[in-house]
């Protein structure tokens, strides 16, 4: 193996994957280009927009700010890993039912962020949801439908 390439192992969406990457290859590029998981979107590539958000060992991270070699041995969940076979994750269904989707570009990052929030605090109120989503930019929905969808899954509601 070339000295400028490292062999890493990731468990991605429950499946062990082996990939050879250059030390400076971003996790986002590894997921999209090397593993074909294009649900992880690239927007700003500076960690600002949140569209590349994935879960690494149970914590949401901006995959455009993490080198793939830093995730060696980690469990990674992408938006493709939310669905259970042909069954949408409850958050995916709620985004659909509540109009939390428009162009869909921010949706993967929003879903991954919402998943972690609901796992931490299923009864999050609107302000907690908005705070959690503050690192995810959306230019289409105005966020209210996304908040409504998350509240529908978490069980908290304040009249919307």
ABEGO torsion letter per residue (X at the ends): XBAABBBBBBBBGGBBBBBBBBAABBAAAAAAAAAGBAABBBBAGAGAAGAABBBBGGBBBBAAABBAAAABGBBBBBAAAABBEABBBAAAAAAAAAGABBAGAAAAAAAAAAAAAAAABAABBAAAAAAAAAABBBAAAGGAAAAAAAAAAAGBBAGX
